[in-house]
Amino acid sequence: MSQQNNKSAFPRAIGERMSEGGGRTYNNSQPGMSKRFYAACKAMEGLLSSERVNSSIEIKNLADKAYKIADEMINQENQ
């Protein structure tokens, strides 16, 4: 997945300062979590609410499913 398609979900700004025109500008901004990670977390939440997890292999399989869902959501958004 390209960085272009995986922009930050909640970027945070550090070092806020006022520009000459009175607007705010930011330097040293931190990207926050990626949209892909956020979508995968939400997908994982839904998957865990409907499935019982008994082993680390099952957890890995659920995480893989969550990221596949997230990737498809991002692909749909970019169409």
N, C-alpha and C positions, 0 to 999 in steps of 0.2 A: 504494500500500500504506500502510495506516495505521501510525502509530508503535506503536499497541497490539499489532499483529500482528508487529512487527519488533523485538522486545525484544533486549537484548544477549545474546550468546552467552557472553562471558566478562567480566562487569563487574569492574572493579578498584576497590578502595577506597583512598582517600587520607585522611589525617587521622584515623586510628583513635584512639578514646579510650574509656575505660571509662565506663559509665553508673553512676548511683547504685546500681542493683540488682546491679552486678557484671558485667553483660553488656557486650558490645562494641557500640558504635554508630559509625557512619561519617558523616563529613561530607565535602563536596567530592568525592563519588564520581565517577569517570569511567565512561562507559558501556561502554568496550571496543568490540570489533567487533560488528556486528549479526549476528543469526542468519541473515539473508538473505545477507550477504556471506560468512559462513562456509560456508553451504550451497552458494553459487555457487562458492566456491574448491574445495570437495570435488568438485562436479560437473565443474568445469573440469579437475581432476586426472584424473578418469576419462575425460573426452572426449579429453584430450591423449594418454592412454595408448593409445588405439585409433585415433587419426587423425593423419595427417601434415599439418603446417601449413606452407604455402609462401608465404603473403603476409599482409599486414596486414588485408586484407579477410576472409580466412579466420579470422584471430584474432578479429576483431570478431564474425563469425558464431558462432564457438564461445562467446565471452563472452555473446552474446545467448541462446544455447541454455542455457548454465549458469545464467543468471538466471531463465529460464523454468522450469527444473527446480527451482531454489531456491524460486521463488514457489509452485509447485505443492506442494512439500514443506511449506511453511509453511501453505498452505491446507488441506492434509490434516491437519496437526497441530491446526488450529483447529476442525475439524469435530466 
